[in-house]
Amino acid sequence: MLLLTTALTVERGDVIVVEIFGEDQRFKTVVLDDCSAYFPLVGVMKVCGLTVDRLSDTLSRLLEPYFKLPVIVYLATVKEPTVIVLGEVRTPGALKYTKGMTLGDALYISGLLPSADIQRVEVNGKRYDLRRDNPRLKPGDRIFVPRNPWVSLREWLTFAMSGASFAILLYNTFFRR
């Protein structure tokens, strides 16, 4: 699918096609997770958030010593913006991003589990306490919700207590006279 709309902004995962007007030169590049893309004769550039028109103008200016004709840029594929939610949620995985979405919104939609540790939620490796912080998300953000260590301790104590009860039952049944 080719999208020629110039109002589109470049995002992570997009495939950018660069053509030199009037030449038989064509190049494709993918926008990486760090928002960079490689262009021959130019090198690596940060491109996320640029419109297709702005990127075309920038590349035309940078390639002017090599080509006197303008550069045409379009997006070969545009993926739907998402955020990734993993960890202690009912439905982990990709979640459709909506403008203005917050961390709390994403966790609500994904179904936060009771075993989640809301004091140590991570967004792109940065830790947030959901009781105090509710940052706005960006497309491509990765959220990890860890398990509350107290839940694990409670489960272990429940297991240990049931084992102790069983041991007392055995003692009272077979060894106590």
ZABANU-498963 format. One record per residue: x, z, y of N, C-alpha, C in turn. Coordinates in steps of 0.2 Angstrom, whole numbers, plus 2048, in hexadecimal, padded with zeros to 3 digits. Example, Ala and Ser with C-alpha at 12.3 -4.5 7.8 and 13.67 -1.06 7.14 Angstrom:
BEGIN
drennu n.px=842 n.pz=827 n.py=7E4 ca.px=83E ca.pz=827 ca.py=7EA c.px=842 c.pz=827 c.py=7F0
drennu n.px=840 n.pz=823 n.py=7F5 ca.px=844 ca.pz=824 ca.py=7FB c.px=840 c.pz=827 c.py=800
//
This chain:
BEGIN
drennu n.px=804 n.pz=800 n.py=7FA ca.px=800 ca.pz=800 ca.py=800 c.px=804 c.pz=800 c.py=806
drennu n.px=804 n.pz=7FB n.py=80B ca.px=807 ca.pz=7FB ca.py=811 c.px=803 c.pz=7FD c.py=817
drennu n.px=806 n.pz=802 n.py=81A ca.px=802 ca.pz=804 ca.py=820 c.px=806 c.pz=802 c.py=827
drennu n.px=803 n.pz=7FE n.py=82B ca.px=806 ca.pz=7FB ca.py=831 c.px=804 c.pz=7FF c.py=837
drennu n.px=800 n.pz=804 n.py=836 ca.px=7FE ca.pz=807 ca.py=83C c.px=804 c.pz=80B c.py=83F
drennu n.px=805 n.pz=80A n.py=845 ca.px=80B ca.pz=80C ca.py=849 c.px=80A c.pz=814 c.py=84B
drennu n.px=804 n.pz=816 n.py=84B ca.px=802 ca.pz=81D ca.py=84D c.px=804 c.pz=822 c.py=848
drennu n.px=805 n.pz=820 n.py=842 ca.px=807 ca.pz=824 ca.py=83D c.px=80E c.pz=828 c.py=83E
drennu n.px=80E n.pz=82E n.py=83C ca.px=815 ca.pz=831 ca.py=83D c.px=818 c.pz=832 c.py=836
drennu n.px=81F n.pz=832 n.py=836 ca.px=822 ca.pz=832 ca.py=830 c.px=823 c.pz=839 c.py=82D
drennu n.px=822 n.pz=83A n.py=827 ca.px=822 ca.pz=840 ca.py=823 c.px=826 c.pz=840 c.py=81D
drennu n.px=828 n.pz=846 n.py=81A ca.px=82B ca.pz=847 ca.py=814 c.px=828 c.pz=842 c.py=80F
drennu n.px=82C n.pz=83F n.py=80B ca.px=82A ca.pz=83B ca.py=805 c.px=827 c.pz=834 c.py=807
drennu n.px=827 n.pz=832 n.py=80D ca.px=825 ca.pz=82C ca.py=80F c.px=82A c.pz=827 c.py=80D
drennu n.px=828 n.pz=820 n.py=80C ca.px=82D ca.pz=81B ca.py=80B c.px=82D c.pz=817 c.py=811
drennu n.px=832 n.pz=816 n.py=814 ca.px=833 ca.pz=812 ca.py=81A c.px=836 c.pz=80B c.py=819
drennu n.px=833 n.pz=806 n.py=81B ca.px=835 ca.pz=7FF ca.py=81B c.px=838 c.pz=7FD c.py=821
drennu n.px=83E n.pz=7FB n.py=822 ca.px=841 ca.pz=7F8 ca.py=828 c.px=842 c.pz=7F1 c.py=827
drennu n.px=840 n.pz=7ED n.py=82C ca.px=841 ca.pz=7E6 ca.py=82C c.px=844 c.pz=7E4 c.py=832
drennu n.px=849 n.pz=7DF n.py=832 ca.px=84B ca.pz=7DC ca.py=839 c.px=847 c.pz=7D6 c.py=83A
drennu n.px=844 n.pz=7D6 n.py=840 ca.px=840 ca.pz=7D1 ca.py=842 c.px=843 c.pz=7CA c.py=842
drennu n.px=840 n.pz=7C5 n.py=83E ca.px=843 ca.pz=7BE ca.py=83E c.px=849 c.pz=7BE c.py=839
drennu n.px=84B n.pz=7C3 n.py=836 ca.px=851 ca.pz=7C3 ca.py=831 c.px=84E c.pz=7C4 c.py=82A
drennu n.px=852 n.pz=7C2 n.py=825 ca.px=850 ca.pz=7C4 ca.py=81E c.px=852 c.pz=7CA c.py=81C
drennu n.px=853 n.pz=7CF n.py=820 ca.px=856 ca.pz=7D6 ca.py=81F c.px=850 c.pz=7DB c.py=81E
drennu n.px=850 n.pz=7DE n.py=819 ca.px=84B ca.pz=7E3 ca.py=817 c.px=84E c.pz=7E9 c.py=814
drennu n.px=84C n.pz=7EF n.py=815 ca.px=84F ca.pz=7F5 ca.py=812 c.px=849 c.pz=7FA c.py=812
drennu n.px=849 n.pz=7FE n.py=80C ca.px=845 ca.pz=803 ca.py=80B c.px=849 c.pz=80A c.py=80A
drennu n.px=846 n.pz=80F n.py=80D ca.px=849 ca.pz=816 ca.py=80C c.px=843 c.pz=81B c.py=80B
drennu n.px=845 n.pz=820 n.py=808 ca.px=840 ca.pz=826 ca.py=807 c.px=842 c.pz=82C c.py=80C
drennu n.px=83D n.pz=82F n.py=80F ca.px=83E ca.pz=835 ca.py=813 c.px=83F c.pz=83B c.py=80E
drennu n.px=845 n.pz=83E n.py=80E ca.px=846 ca.pz=844 ca.py=80A c.px=843 c.pz=84A c.py=80C
drennu n.px=843 n.pz=84F n.py=808 ca.px=840 ca.pz=856 ca.py=80A c.px=843 c.pz=859 c.py=810
drennu n.px=849 n.pz=857 n.py=812 ca.px=84C ca.pz=85A ca.py=818 c.px=84A c.pz=856 c.py=81E
drennu n.px=845 n.pz=851 n.py=81D ca.px=843 ca.pz=84C ca.py=823 c.px=848 c.pz=847 c.py=825
drennu n.px=84D n.pz=846 n.py=820 ca.px=852 ca.pz=841 ca.py=822 c.px=851 c.pz=83B c.py=81E
drennu n.px=854 n.pz=835 n.py=821 ca.px=853 ca.pz=82F ca.py=81D c.px=85A c.pz=82B c.py=81F
drennu n.px=85C n.pz=827 n.py=81A ca.px=862 ca.pz=823 ca.py=81B c.px=861 c.pz=81C c.py=81D
drennu n.px=864 n.pz=819 n.py=822 ca.px=863 ca.pz=813 ca.py=824 c.px=86A c.pz=80F c.py=825
drennu n.px=86B n.pz=809 n.py=822 ca.px=871 ca.pz=806 ca.py=822 c.px=873 c.pz=805 c.py=829
drennu n.px=87A n.pz=805 n.py=82B ca.px=87D ca.pz=804 ca.py=831 c.px=87B c.pz=809 c.py=836
drennu n.px=877 n.pz=80E n.py=834 ca.px=875 ca.pz=813 ca.py=839 c.px=877 c.pz=81A c.py=836
drennu n.px=875 n.pz=81B n.py=82F ca.px=877 ca.pz=821 ca.py=82C c.px=871 c.pz=825 c.py=82B
drennu n.px=872 n.pz=82C n.py=82B ca.px=86C ca.pz=830 ca.py=829 c.px=869 c.pz=833 c.py=830
drennu n.px=862 n.pz=832 n.py=830 ca.px=85E ca.pz=835 ca.py=836 c.px=859 c.pz=839 c.py=834
drennu n.px=857 n.pz=83E n.py=838 ca.px=851 ca.pz=842 ca.py=837 c.px=84B c.pz=83E c.py=83A
drennu n.px=846 n.pz=83D n.py=836 ca.px=841 ca.pz=838 ca.py=838 c.px=83A c.pz=83B c.py=838
drennu n.px=839 n.pz=841 n.py=835 ca.px=832 ca.pz=844 ca.py=834 c.px=82F c.pz=845 c.py=83B
drennu n.px=829 n.pz=844 n.py=83C ca.px=826 ca.pz=845 ca.py=843 c.px=826 c.pz=83F c.py=847
drennu n.px=82B n.pz=83A n.py=846 ca.px=82B ca.pz=834 ca.py=84A c.px=826 c.pz=830 c.py=849
drennu n.px=823 n.pz=82C n.py=84E ca.px=81E ca.pz=827 ca.py=84C c.px=822 c.pz=821 c.py=84A
drennu n.px=81E n.pz=81C n.py=847 ca.px=821 ca.pz=816 ca.py=844 c.px=824 c.pz=812 c.py=84A
drennu n.px=820 n.pz=812 n.py=850 ca.px=823 ca.pz=80F ca.py=856 c.px=829 c.pz=812 c.py=858
drennu n.px=82A n.pz=818 n.py=859 ca.px=830 ca.pz=81C ca.py=85B c.px=836 c.pz=81A c.py=857
drennu n.px=835 n.pz=81B n.py=850 ca.px=83A ca.pz=819 ca.py=84B c.px=83C c.pz=812 c.py=84C
drennu n.px=838 n.pz=80E n.py=84D ca.px=839 ca.pz=807 ca.py=84E c.px=83E c.pz=805 c.py=854
drennu n.px=83C n.pz=809 n.py=859 ca.px=83F ca.pz=808 ca.py=860 c.px=846 c.pz=80B c.py=85F
drennu n.px=847 n.pz=811 n.py=85C ca.px=84D ca.pz=814 ca.py=85B c.px=852 c.pz=810 c.py=857
drennu n.px=84F n.pz=80D n.py=851 ca.px=854 ca.pz=809 ca.py=84D c.px=856 c.pz=803 c.py=850
drennu n.px=851 n.pz=800 n.py=854 ca.px=853 ca.pz=7FA ca.py=858 c.px=859 c.pz=7FB c.py=85C
drennu n.px=858 n.pz=801 n.py=860 ca.px=85E ca.pz=802 ca.py=864 c.px=864 c.pz=804 c.py=861
drennu n.px=864 n.pz=807 n.py=85B ca.px=86A ca.pz=809 ca.py=857 c.px=86D c.pz=803 c.py=854
drennu n.px=869 n.pz=7FE n.py=852 ca.px=86B ca.pz=7F8 ca.py=84E c.px=86D c.pz=7F2 c.py=853
drennu n.px=86C n.pz=7F3 n.py=859 ca.px=86D ca.pz=7EE ca.py=85E c.px=874 c.pz=7EB c.py=85E
drennu n.px=879 n.pz=7EE n.py=85D ca.px=880 ca.pz=7EB ca.py=85C c.px=880 c.pz=7E6 c.py=856
drennu n.px=87C n.pz=7E7 n.py=851 ca.px=87C ca.pz=7E3 ca.py=84B c.px=877 c.pz=7DD c.py=84B
drennu n.px=871 n.pz=7DF n.py=84E ca.px=86B ca.pz=7DA ca.py=84E c.px=868 c.pz=7DA c.py=855
drennu n.px=867 n.pz=7D5 n.py=858 ca.px=864 ca.pz=7D4 ca.py=85F c.px=85D c.pz=7D4 c.py=85F
drennu n.px=85A n.pz=7D3 n.py=859 ca.px=853 ca.pz=7D3 ca.py=858 c.px=850 c.pz=7DA c.py=857
drennu n.px=84A n.pz=7DB n.py=858 ca.px=847 ca.pz=7E2 ca.py=857 c.px=846 c.pz=7E4 c.py=850
drennu n.px=845 n.pz=7EA n.py=84E ca.px=844 ca.pz=7ED ca.py=848 c.px=83D c.pz=7EE c.py=847
drennu n.px=83A n.pz=7EC n.py=841 ca.px=833 ca.pz=7EE ca.py=83F c.px=834 c.pz=7F3 c.py=83A
drennu n.px=830 n.pz=7F9 n.py=83B ca.px=82F ca.pz=7FE ca.py=837 c.px=828 c.pz=7FF c.py=834
drennu n.px=827 n.pz=800 n.py=82E ca.px=821 ca.pz=802 ca.py=82C c.px=821 c.pz=806 c.py=826
drennu n.px=81C n.pz=80A n.py=824 ca.px=81C ca.pz=80E ca.py=81E c.px=819 c.pz=80B c.py=818
drennu n.px=81D n.pz=80B n.py=813 ca.px=81A ca.pz=807 ca.py=80D c.px=815 c.pz=80C c.py=809
drennu n.px=817 n.pz=812 n.py=809 ca.px=812 ca.pz=817 ca.py=806 c.px=812 c.pz=81D c.py=80B
drennu n.px=80C n.pz=820 n.py=80B ca.px=80B ca.pz=826 ca.py=80F c.px=808 c.pz=82B c.py=80A
drennu n.px=80B n.pz=831 n.py=808 ca.px=808 ca.pz=836 ca.py=804 c.px=803 c.pz=83A c.py=808
drennu n.px=7FE n.pz=83D n.py=805 ca.px=7FA ca.pz=842 ca.py=808 c.px=7FE c.pz=848 c.py=809
drennu n.px=7FD n.pz=84B n.py=80F ca.px=801 ca.pz=851 ca.py=811 c.px=7FE c.pz=857 c.py=80C
drennu n.px=803 n.pz=85A n.py=809 ca.px=801 ca.pz=860 ca.py=805 c.px=806 c.pz=866 c.py=806
drennu n.px=804 n.pz=86B n.py=804 ca.px=808 ca.pz=871 ca.py=803 c.px=808 c.pz=873 c.py=7FC
drennu n.px=80E n.pz=876 n.py=7FA ca.px=80E ca.pz=878 ca.py=7F3 c.px=80E c.pz=880 c.py=7F2
drennu n.px=809 n.pz=882 n.py=7EE ca.px=808 ca.pz=889 ca.py=7ED c.px=80A c.pz=88B c.py=7E6
drennu n.px=80E n.pz=890 n.py=7E5 ca.px=810 ca.pz=892 ca.py=7DE c.px=810 c.pz=899 c.py=7DE
drennu n.px=810 n.pz=89C n.py=7D8 ca.px=810 ca.pz=8A3 ca.py=7D6 c.px=80A c.pz=8A6 c.py=7D5
drennu n.px=808 n.pz=8AC n.py=7D7 ca.px=802 ca.pz=8B0 ca.py=7D5 c.px=7FC c.pz=8AD c.py=7D9
drennu n.px=7FA n.pz=8A7 n.py=7D7 ca.px=7F4 ca.pz=8A4 ca.py=7DA c.px=7F0 c.pz=8A1 c.py=7D4
drennu n.px=7E9 n.pz=8A0 n.py=7D4 ca.px=7E5 ca.pz=89D ca.py=7CF c.px=7E7 c.pz=896 c.py=7CE
drennu n.px=7E8 n.pz=892 n.py=7D3 ca.px=7E9 ca.pz=88B ca.py=7D2 c.px=7EF c.pz=889 c.py=7D6
drennu n.px=7F5 n.pz=88A n.py=7D2 ca.px=7FB ca.pz=888 ca.py=7D5 c.px=7FC c.pz=881 c.py=7D6
drennu n.px=800 n.pz=87E n.py=7DA ca.px=802 ca.pz=877 ca.py=7DB c.px=801 c.pz=875 c.py=7E2
drennu n.px=800 n.pz=86E n.py=7E3 ca.px=7FF ca.pz=86B ca.py=7E9 c.px=7F8 c.pz=86C c.py=7EC
drennu n.px=7F8 n.pz=86D n.py=7F2 ca.px=7F2 ca.pz=86F ca.py=7F6 c.px=7F1 c.pz=86A c.py=7FC
drennu n.px=7EC n.pz=867 n.py=7FD ca.px=7EB ca.pz=863 ca.py=803 c.px=7EC c.pz=867 c.py=809
drennu n.px=7F1 n.pz=864 n.py=80D ca.px=7F2 ca.pz=867 ca.py=814 c.px=7ED c.pz=865 c.py=819
drennu n.px=7EA n.pz=86A n.py=81D ca.px=7E6 ca.pz=868 ca.py=823 c.px=7E9 c.pz=86B c.py=829
drennu n.px=7E8 n.pz=867 n.py=82E ca.px=7EC ca.pz=869 ca.py=835 c.px=7E9 c.pz=870 c.py=837
drennu n.px=7EE n.pz=874 n.py=838 ca.px=7ED ca.pz=87B ca.py=83A c.px=7ED c.pz=880 c.py=835
drennu n.px=7EE n.pz=87E n.py=82F ca.px=7EE ca.pz=882 ca.py=829 c.px=7F3 c.pz=888 c.py=829
drennu n.px=7F1 n.pz=88E n.py=827 ca.px=7F5 ca.pz=894 ca.py=827 c.px=7F7 c.pz=896 c.py=820
drennu n.px=7FC n.pz=89A n.py=820 ca.px=7FD ca.pz=89D ca.py=819 c.px=7F7 c.pz=8A0 c.py=816
drennu n.px=7F4 n.pz=8A4 n.py=819 ca.px=7EE ca.pz=8A7 ca.py=817 c.px=7E9 c.pz=8A2 c.py=814
drennu n.px=7E8 n.pz=89D n.py=818 ca.px=7E3 ca.pz=897 ca.py=816 c.px=7E5 c.pz=894 c.py=80F
drennu n.px=7EC n.pz=893 n.py=80E ca.px=7EE ca.pz=890 ca.py=808 c.px=7ED c.pz=895 c.py=802
drennu n.px=7EF n.pz=89B n.py=803 ca.px=7EE ca.pz=8A0 ca.py=7FE c.px=7E7 c.pz=8A1 c.py=7FC
drennu n.px=7E2 n.pz=8A1 n.py=801 ca.px=7DB ca.pz=8A2 ca.py=800 c.px=7D9 c.pz=89C c.py=7FB
drennu n.px=7DB n.pz=896 n.py=7FD ca.px=7D8 ca.pz=890 ca.py=7FA c.px=7DB c.pz=890 c.py=7F2
drennu n.px=7E2 n.pz=892 n.py=7F2 ca.px=7E5 ca.pz=892 ca.py=7EB c.px=7E2 c.pz=898 c.py=7E7
drennu n.px=7DF n.pz=89D n.py=7EA ca.px=7DD ca.pz=8A2 ca.py=7E6 c.px=7E2 c.pz=8A7 c.py=7E4
drennu n.px=7E3 n.pz=8AB n.py=7E9 ca.px=7E8 ca.pz=8B1 ca.py=7E8 c.px=7E6 c.pz=8B6 c.py=7E3
drennu n.px=7EB n.pz=8B7 n.py=7DE ca.px=7E9 ca.pz=8BC ca.py=7D9 c.px=7EA c.pz=8C3 c.py=7DB
drennu n.px=7E7 n.pz=8C8 n.py=7D8 ca.px=7E8 ca.pz=8CF ca.py=7D9 c.px=7EF c.pz=8D1 c.py=7D8
drennu n.px=7F3 n.pz=8CE n.py=7D4 ca.px=7FA ca.pz=8D0 ca.py=7D2 c.px=7FF c.pz=8CD c.py=7D7
drennu n.px=7FC n.pz=8CA n.py=7DC ca.px=801 ca.pz=8C7 ca.py=7E1 c.px=804 c.pz=8CC c.py=7E6
drennu n.px=80A n.pz=8CB n.py=7E8 ca.px=80D ca.pz=8D0 ca.py=7EC c.px=80D c.pz=8CC c.py=7F3
drennu n.px=808 n.pz=8CE n.py=7F7 ca.px=807 ca.pz=8CB ca.py=7FE c.px=80C c.pz=8CD c.py=803
drennu n.px=810 n.pz=8D2 n.py=801 ca.px=815 ca.pz=8D4 ca.py=806 c.px=81C c.pz=8D0 c.py=806
drennu n.px=81C n.pz=8CB n.py=800 ca.px=822 ca.pz=8C8 ca.py=7FF c.px=821 c.pz=8C0 c.py=7FE
drennu n.px=81C n.pz=8BD n.py=801 ca.px=81A ca.pz=8B6 ca.py=801 c.px=820 c.pz=8B2 c.py=804
drennu n.px=822 n.pz=8AD n.py=801 ca.px=827 ca.pz=8A9 ca.py=804 c.px=825 c.pz=8A2 c.py=805
drennu n.px=826 n.pz=89F n.py=80B ca.px=825 ca.pz=899 ca.py=80D c.px=82C c.pz=895 c.py=80F
drennu n.px=82D n.pz=890 n.py=80B ca.px=834 ca.pz=88D ca.py=80B c.px=83A c.pz=892 c.py=80B
drennu n.px=839 n.pz=897 n.py=807 ca.px=83E ca.pz=89C ca.py=807 c.px=83E c.pz=8A1 c.py=80C
drennu n.px=83A n.pz=8A1 n.py=811 ca.px=83A ca.pz=8A6 ca.py=816 c.px=834 c.pz=8AB c.py=814
drennu n.px=836 n.pz=8B2 n.py=814 ca.px=831 ca.pz=8B7 ca.py=811 c.px=82C c.pz=8B9 c.py=817
drennu n.px=826 n.pz=8BA n.py=815 ca.px=820 ca.pz=8BC ca.py=819 c.px=81C c.pz=8C2 c.py=816
drennu n.px=81A n.pz=8C6 n.py=81A ca.px=816 ca.pz=8CB ca.py=818 c.px=80F c.pz=8C9 c.py=81A
drennu n.px=80A n.pz=8C7 n.py=816 ca.px=804 ca.pz=8C4 ca.py=818 c.px=7FF c.pz=8CA c.py=81B
drennu n.px=801 n.pz=8D0 n.py=81B ca.px=7FD ca.pz=8D5 ca.py=81E c.px=7FE c.pz=8D5 c.py=826
drennu n.px=804 n.pz=8D2 n.py=828 ca.px=806 ca.pz=8D2 ca.py=82F c.px=807 c.pz=8CA c.py=831
drennu n.px=809 n.pz=8C6 n.py=82D ca.px=80B ca.pz=8BF ca.py=82F c.px=806 c.pz=8BA c.py=82C
drennu n.px=804 n.pz=8B5 n.py=82F ca.px=800 ca.pz=8B0 ca.py=82D c.px=802 c.pz=8A9 c.py=830
drennu n.px=808 n.pz=8A7 n.py=82F ca.px=80B ca.pz=8A1 ca.py=832 c.px=807 c.pz=89B c.py=831
drennu n.px=807 n.pz=896 n.py=836 ca.px=805 ca.pz=88F ca.py=835 c.px=809 c.pz=88B c.py=830
drennu n.px=806 n.pz=887 n.py=82C ca.px=80A ca.pz=883 ca.py=827 c.px=80B c.pz=87C c.py=82A
drennu n.px=810 n.pz=879 n.py=827 ca.px=812 ca.pz=872 ca.py=828 c.px=811 c.pz=86E c.py=822
drennu n.px=80F n.pz=868 n.py=822 ca.px=80F ca.pz=864 ca.py=81C c.px=816 c.pz=864 c.py=818
drennu n.px=815 n.pz=865 n.py=812 ca.px=81B ca.pz=865 ca.py=80D c.px=81E c.pz=86C c.py=80C
drennu n.px=81B n.pz=871 n.py=810 ca.px=81D ca.pz=878 ca.py=80F c.px=81C c.pz=87A c.py=807
drennu n.px=821 n.pz=87F n.py=805 ca.px=821 ca.pz=881 ca.py=7FE c.px=820 c.pz=889 c.py=7FF
drennu n.px=81A n.pz=88B n.py=7FB ca.px=818 ca.pz=892 ca.py=7FC c.px=819 c.pz=895 c.py=7F5
drennu n.px=81D n.pz=89B n.py=7F4 ca.px=81D ca.pz=89F ca.py=7EE c.px=81A c.pz=8A6 c.py=7EF
drennu n.px=816 n.pz=8A8 n.py=7EB ca.px=813 ca.pz=8AE ca.py=7EB c.px=815 c.pz=8B2 c.py=7E5
drennu n.px=81A n.pz=8B7 n.py=7E6 ca.px=81C ca.pz=8BB ca.py=7E0 c.px=817 c.pz=8C0 c.py=7DD
drennu n.px=819 n.pz=8C2 n.py=7D7 ca.px=815 ca.pz=8C7 ca.py=7D4 c.px=817 c.pz=8CE c.py=7D7
drennu n.px=812 n.pz=8D2 n.py=7D8 ca.px=813 ca.pz=8D9 ca.py=7DB c.px=817 c.pz=8DD c.py=7D5
drennu n.px=81C n.pz=8E0 n.py=7D7 ca.px=820 ca.pz=8E4 ca.py=7D1 c.px=81C c.pz=8EA c.py=7CF
drennu n.px=818 n.pz=8ED n.py=7D3 ca.px=814 ca.pz=8F2 ca.py=7D1 c.px=80F c.pz=8F1 c.py=7CC
drennu n.px=80C n.pz=8EA n.py=7CC ca.px=808 ca.pz=8E8 ca.py=7C7 c.px=80B c.pz=8E8 c.py=7C0
drennu n.px=811 n.pz=8E6 n.py=7C0 ca.px=815 ca.pz=8E5 ca.py=7BA c.px=816 c.pz=8EC c.py=7B7
drennu n.px=818 n.pz=8F1 n.py=7BC ca.px=819 ca.pz=8F8 ca.py=7BA c.px=813 c.pz=8FB c.py=7B7
drennu n.px=80D n.pz=8FA n.py=7BA ca.px=807 ca.pz=8FC ca.py=7B7 c.px=805 c.pz=8F9 c.py=7B0
drennu n.px=807 n.pz=8F3 n.py=7AF ca.px=806 ca.pz=8F0 ca.py=7A9 c.px=80A c.pz=8F3 c.py=7A4
drennu n.px=810 n.pz=8F4 n.py=7A6 ca.px=815 ca.pz=8F8 ca.py=7A1 c.px=813 c.pz=8FF c.py=79F
drennu n.px=811 n.pz=902 n.py=7A5 ca.px=80E ca.pz=909 ca.py=7A3 c.px=808 c.pz=909 c.py=79F
drennu n.px=804 n.pz=905 n.py=7A0 ca.px=7FE ca.pz=904 ca.py=79C c.px=800 c.pz=903 c.py=794
drennu n.px=805 n.pz=8FE n.py=793 ca.px=807 ca.pz=8FD ca.py=78D c.px=80B c.pz=903 c.py=78A
drennu n.px=80F n.pz=907 n.py=78E ca.px=812 ca.pz=90D ca.py=78B c.px=80D c.pz=912 c.py=78A
drennu n.px=808 n.pz=913 n.py=78E ca.px=803 ca.pz=918 ca.py=78C c.px=7FF c.pz=917 c.py=786
drennu n.px=7FE n.pz=911 n.py=785 ca.px=7FA ca.pz=90F ca.py=77F c.px=7FF c.pz=910 c.py=779
drennu n.px=805 n.pz=90F n.py=779 ca.px=80A ca.pz=910 ca.py=774 c.px=80A c.pz=917 c.py=773
drennu n.px=80B n.pz=91B n.py=778 ca.px=80B ca.pz=923 ca.py=777 c.px=805 c.pz=925 c.py=774
drennu n.px=7FF n.pz=923 n.py=776 ca.px=7F9 ca.pz=925 ca.py=773 c.px=7F9 c.pz=923 c.py=76B
drennu n.px=7FB n.pz=91E n.py=76A ca.px=7FB ca.pz=91C ca.py=763 c.px=800 c.pz=920 c.py=75F
drennu n.px=806 n.pz=922 n.py=762 ca.px=80B ca.pz=927 ca.py=75F c.px=808 c.pz=92D c.py=75E
drennu n.px=804 n.pz=930 n.py=762 ca.px=801 ca.pz=936 ca.py=762 c.px=7FB c.pz=936 c.py=75C
drennu n.px=7F8 n.pz=931 n.py=75C ca.px=7F3 ca.pz=930 ca.py=757 c.px=7F6 c.pz=930 c.py=750
drennu n.px=7FB n.pz=92C n.py=74F ca.px=7FF ca.pz=92C ca.py=749 c.px=802 c.pz=933 c.py=747
drennu n.px=804 n.pz=937 n.py=74C ca.px=807 ca.pz=93D ca.py=74B c.px=801 c.pz=942 c.py=748
drennu n.px=7FC n.pz=942 n.py=74C ca.px=7F6 ca.pz=946 ca.py=74A c.px=7F3 c.pz=945 c.py=744
drennu n.px=7F3 n.pz=93E n.py=742 ca.px=7F0 ca.pz=93C ca.py=73B c.px=7F4 c.pz=93E c.py=735
drennu n.px=7FB n.pz=93C n.py=736 ca.px=7FF ca.pz=93D ca.py=730 c.px=804 c.pz=943 c.py=730
drennu n.px=806 n.pz=945 n.py=735 ca.px=80C ca.pz=94A ca.py=735 c.px=809 c.pz=951 c.py=737
drennu n.px=804 n.pz=952 n.py=73A ca.px=802 ca.pz=958 ca.py=73C c.px=7FE c.pz=95B c.py=737
drennu n.px=7FF n.pz=961 n.py=735 ca.px=7FC ca.pz=965 ca.py=72F c.px=7F8 c.pz=96B c.py=732
//
